[in-house]
Amino acid sequence: MRQHAVLITGLPASGKTTLGKRIAAFLGYDFFDKDDFLETLFTEQGCSDEKQRLQLSRQSDRLMQQAASDSNRAVLVSHWSADAAKPDSGTDYQWVIDGYVTVSQLYCDCPVAQAHERFHDRQRHPGHQDGQSPDKWSMDALSSYQRHLPLPVGRLETVNTASEVSAVEVATRLLAHL
């Protein structure tokens, strides 16, 4: 089994990727962000509709899992599946539990209104089709998703990402899990 995975969870635009990259660099862990795999697929294959986006999303889940399977220590970022009632929404995390001796969860806690504003202010690959589904990440949708967070996995560290966060401090707290 692989040693340690840090599963980074939180609302879309809560700072998961930004903080995850900094923590991985500080710890010397490999960094895997599902969106990196997904956006590569968007570029290679294009994405014309929601059905194809969902298919590419599931394919990118598998690609991230394959890439992380060679990593003894990893920081993993995704929109994780938090609602069992919506099995097609988010990345399943059972493979992380099954594949690593120690799993830590870093929950990026961010107010819904701030995540909503950040989400709509950021520019992502057009394959995400953010502008085509205005209600997909509405305030109500974000609030609904947040009710399922943090996930029931790993030893939990919560960090308020409404403002700048010290990656060194957070990484030090994560190391205490080992």
C-alpha positions as a Markdown table, in Angstrom:
| # | Residue | x | y | z |
|---|---|---|---|---|
| 1 | Met | 0.0 | 0.0 | 0.0 |
| 2 | Arg | 1.0 | 3.6 | -0.6 |
| 3 | Gln | 1.8 | 5.7 | 2.5 |
| 4 | His | 0.0 | 9.0 | 2.7 |
| 5 | Ala | -2.7 | 10.8 | 0.7 |
| 6 | Val | -4.0 | 14.3 | 1.4 |
| 7 | Leu | -7.5 | 14.5 | 0.0 |
| 8 | Ile | -8.4 | 18.2 | -0.5 |
| 9 | Thr | -12.1 | 18.9 | -0.3 |
| 10 | Gly | -14.3 | 22.0 | -0.4 |
| 11 | Leu | -16.6 | 24.0 | -2.5 |
| 12 | Pro | -15.7 | 24.8 | -6.1 |
| 13 | Ala | -13.4 | 27.9 | -6.0 |
| 14 | Ser | -12.7 | 27.5 | -2.3 |
| 15 | Gly | -9.0 | 27.4 | -2.9 |
| 16 | Lys | -8.4 | 23.7 | -3.1 |
| 17 | Thr | -5.9 | 23.8 | -6.1 |
| 18 | Thr | -4.0 | 26.8 | -4.9 |
| 19 | Leu | -3.5 | 25.5 | -1.4 |
| 20 | Gly | -2.9 | 21.9 | -2.6 |
| 21 | Lys | -0.1 | 22.9 | -4.9 |
| 22 | Arg | 1.7 | 24.8 | -2.1 |
| 23 | Ile | 1.2 | 22.0 | 0.4 |
| 24 | Ala | 2.5 | 19.4 | -2.1 |
| 25 | Ala | 5.6 | 21.5 | -2.8 |
| 26 | Phe | 6.3 | 22.0 | 0.9 |
| 27 | Leu | 5.9 | 18.3 | 1.8 |
| 28 | Gly | 7.6 | 17.0 | -1.4 |
| 29 | Tyr | 4.4 | 15.1 | -2.3 |
| 30 | Asp | 3.2 | 14.5 | -5.8 |
| 31 | Phe | 0.3 | 16.7 | -6.8 |
| 32 | Phe | -2.7 | 15.5 | -8.8 |
| 33 | Asp | -5.6 | 17.7 | -9.7 |
| 34 | Lys | -8.5 | 16.1 | -11.6 |
| 35 | Asp | -9.1 | 19.3 | -13.6 |
| 36 | Asp | -5.6 | 19.0 | -15.1 |
| 37 | Phe | -6.5 | 15.6 | -16.5 |
| 38 | Leu | -9.9 | 16.8 | -17.6 |
| 39 | Glu | -8.7 | 19.9 | -19.4 |
| 40 | Thr | -6.1 | 17.8 | -21.3 |
| 41 | Leu | -9.0 | 15.7 | -22.5 |
| 42 | Phe | -11.0 | 18.8 | -23.4 |
| 43 | Thr | -8.1 | 20.0 | -25.5 |
| 44 | Glu | -7.4 | 16.7 | -27.2 |
| 45 | Gln | -11.0 | 15.6 | -27.8 |
| 46 | Gly | -13.1 | 18.8 | -27.6 |
| 47 | Cys | -16.3 | 18.9 | -25.7 |
| 48 | Ser | -19.6 | 19.8 | -27.3 |
| 49 | Asp | -22.2 | 19.0 | -24.8 |
| 50 | Glu | -23.0 | 18.0 | -21.2 |
| 51 | Lys | -23.1 | 14.3 | -22.0 |
| 52 | Gln | -19.6 | 14.4 | -23.5 |
| 53 | Arg | -18.4 | 16.5 | -20.6 |
| 54 | Leu | -19.6 | 13.9 | -18.1 |
| 55 | Gln | -18.0 | 11.1 | -20.1 |
| 56 | Leu | -14.7 | 13.0 | -20.2 |
| 57 | Ser | -15.0 | 13.7 | -16.5 |
| 58 | Arg | -15.3 | 10.0 | -15.6 |
| 59 | Gln | -12.4 | 9.3 | -17.9 |
| 60 | Ser | -10.3 | 11.9 | -16.1 |
| 61 | Asp | -11.2 | 10.3 | -12.8 |
| 62 | Arg | -9.7 | 7.1 | -14.0 |
| 63 | Leu | -6.6 | 8.8 | -15.4 |
| 64 | Met | -6.0 | 10.6 | -12.1 |
| 65 | Gln | -6.4 | 7.4 | -10.2 |
| 66 | Gln | -3.9 | 5.6 | -12.5 |
| 67 | Ala | -1.4 | 8.4 | -12.2 |
| 68 | Ala | -1.7 | 8.5 | -8.4 |
| 69 | Ser | -1.4 | 4.7 | -8.1 |
| 70 | Asp | 2.4 | 5.2 | -8.6 |
| 71 | Ser | 2.7 | 7.8 | -5.9 |
| 72 | Asn | 3.7 | 6.9 | -2.4 |
| 73 | Arg | 2.7 | 10.3 | -1.1 |
| 74 | Ala | 0.1 | 12.4 | -2.9 |
| 75 | Val | -2.0 | 15.5 | -2.6 |
| 76 | Leu | -5.2 | 14.9 | -4.5 |
| 77 | Val | -7.7 | 17.6 | -5.6 |
| 78 | Ser | -11.0 | 17.1 | -7.2 |
| 79 | His | -14.7 | 17.9 | -6.9 |
| 80 | Trp | -15.2 | 14.7 | -4.8 |
| 81 | Ser | -18.5 | 12.8 | -4.7 |
| 82 | Ala | -20.2 | 14.0 | -1.6 |
| 83 | Asp | -23.8 | 13.1 | -2.2 |
| 84 | Ala | -24.6 | 9.4 | -2.5 |
| 85 | Ala | -27.9 | 10.4 | -4.1 |
| 86 | Lys | -25.9 | 11.9 | -7.1 |
| 87 | Pro | -23.5 | 9.1 | -8.1 |
| 88 | Asp | -22.6 | 10.9 | -11.4 |
| 89 | Ser | -21.5 | 14.0 | -9.6 |
| 90 | Gly | -17.9 | 14.2 | -8.4 |
| 91 | Thr | -15.0 | 11.9 | -8.2 |
| 92 | Asp | -15.3 | 8.7 | -6.1 |
| 93 | Tyr | -12.8 | 8.6 | -3.3 |
| 94 | Gln | -13.0 | 4.9 | -2.2 |
| 95 | Trp | -9.8 | 4.1 | -4.1 |
| 96 | Val | -7.9 | 6.6 | -1.9 |
| 97 | Ile | -9.2 | 4.9 | 1.2 |
| 98 | Asp | -8.3 | 1.5 | -0.2 |
| 99 | Gly | -4.9 | 2.4 | -1.6 |
| 100 | Tyr | -3.2 | 4.5 | 1.1 |
| 101 | Val | -2.2 | 3.5 | 4.7 |
| 102 | Thr | -3.0 | 7.0 | 6.0 |
| 103 | Val | -5.5 | 9.4 | 4.5 |
| 104 | Ser | -5.8 | 13.0 | 5.7 |
| 105 | Gln | -8.6 | 15.2 | 4.5 |
| 106 | Leu | -8.0 | 18.9 | 4.2 |
| 107 | Tyr | -11.3 | 20.7 | 4.1 |
| 108 | Cys | -11.1 | 24.2 | 2.5 |
| 109 | Asp | -13.9 | 25.9 | 4.4 |
| 110 | Cys | -15.1 | 29.0 | 2.5 |
| 111 | Pro | -18.3 | 30.9 | 2.8 |
| 112 | Val | -20.8 | 30.0 | 0.0 |
| 113 | Ala | -21.1 | 33.6 | -1.1 |
| 114 | Gln | -17.4 | 34.0 | -1.5 |
| 115 | Ala | -17.0 | 30.7 | -3.3 |
| 116 | His | -19.8 | 31.7 | -5.6 |
| 117 | Glu | -18.2 | 35.0 | -6.4 |
| 118 | Arg | -14.8 | 33.4 | -7.0 |
| 119 | Phe | -16.3 | 30.7 | -9.2 |
| 120 | His | -18.0 | 33.3 | -11.5 |
| 121 | Asp | -14.9 | 35.5 | -11.6 |
| 122 | Arg | -12.4 | 32.8 | -12.6 |
| 123 | Gln | -11.6 | 31.7 | -16.1 |
| 124 | Arg | -11.5 | 28.0 | -16.8 |
| 125 | His | -11.2 | 25.9 | -19.9 |
| 126 | Pro | -14.3 | 26.3 | -22.1 |
| 127 | Gly | -14.8 | 22.5 | -22.0 |
| 128 | His | -16.2 | 22.9 | -18.4 |
| 129 | Gln | -19.1 | 24.7 | -20.0 |
| 130 | Asp | -19.5 | 26.9 | -17.0 |
| 131 | Gly | -21.5 | 29.6 | -18.8 |
| 132 | Gln | -23.9 | 27.1 | -20.4 |
| 133 | Ser | -25.4 | 26.0 | -17.1 |
| 134 | Pro | -25.9 | 29.1 | -15.0 |
| 135 | Asp | -27.7 | 27.3 | -12.2 |
| 136 | Lys | -25.1 | 24.5 | -11.9 |
| 137 | Trp | -23.2 | 26.4 | -9.3 |
| 138 | Ser | -25.8 | 28.8 | -8.1 |
| 139 | Met | -25.8 | 29.9 | -4.4 |
| 140 | Asp | -28.5 | 27.2 | -3.7 |
| 141 | Ala | -26.4 | 24.5 | -5.5 |
| 142 | Leu | -23.3 | 25.5 | -3.6 |
| 143 | Ser | -25.2 | 25.5 | -0.3 |
| 144 | Ser | -26.6 | 22.1 | -1.0 |
| 145 | Tyr | -23.1 | 20.7 | -1.8 |
| 146 | Gln | -21.6 | 22.3 | 1.3 |
| 147 | Arg | -24.1 | 20.4 | 3.5 |
| 148 | His | -22.3 | 17.2 | 2.5 |
| 149 | Leu | -18.8 | 18.5 | 3.5 |
| 150 | Pro | -16.4 | 17.6 | 4.9 |
| 151 | Leu | -16.4 | 14.0 | 3.7 |
| 152 | Pro | -16.5 | 11.0 | 6.0 |
| 153 | Val | -12.9 | 10.0 | 5.1 |
| 154 | Gly | -9.5 | 10.4 | 6.7 |
| 155 | Arg | -8.3 | 12.4 | 9.6 |
| 156 | Leu | -9.8 | 15.9 | 9.2 |
| 157 | Glu | -8.0 | 19.2 | 9.1 |
| 158 | Thr | -10.2 | 22.2 | 8.4 |
| 159 | Val | -8.8 | 25.5 | 7.1 |
| 160 | Asn | -10.7 | 28.7 | 6.5 |
| 161 | Thr | -9.8 | 29.7 | 3.0 |
| 162 | Ala | -11.8 | 32.9 | 3.0 |
| 163 | Ser | -8.4 | 34.7 | 3.2 |
| 164 | Glu | -4.7 | 33.9 | 2.7 |
| 165 | Val | -3.6 | 30.6 | 4.3 |
| 166 | Ser | -0.1 | 29.6 | 5.5 |
| 167 | Ala | 0.7 | 26.4 | 3.5 |
| 168 | Val | 3.6 | 25.7 | 5.9 |
| 169 | Glu | 1.3 | 25.9 | 8.9 |
| 170 | Val | -1.3 | 23.6 | 7.3 |
| 171 | Ala | 1.3 | 21.1 | 6.0 |
| 172 | Thr | 2.8 | 21.0 | 9.5 |
| 173 | Arg | -0.6 | 20.1 | 10.9 |
| 174 | Leu | -1.0 | 17.4 | 8.3 |
| 175 | Leu | 2.3 | 15.9 | 9.1 |
| 176 | Ala | 1.1 | 15.4 | 12.7 |
| 177 | His | -1.3 | 12.8 | 11.2 |
| 178 | Leu | 1.5 | 10.5 | 10.4 |
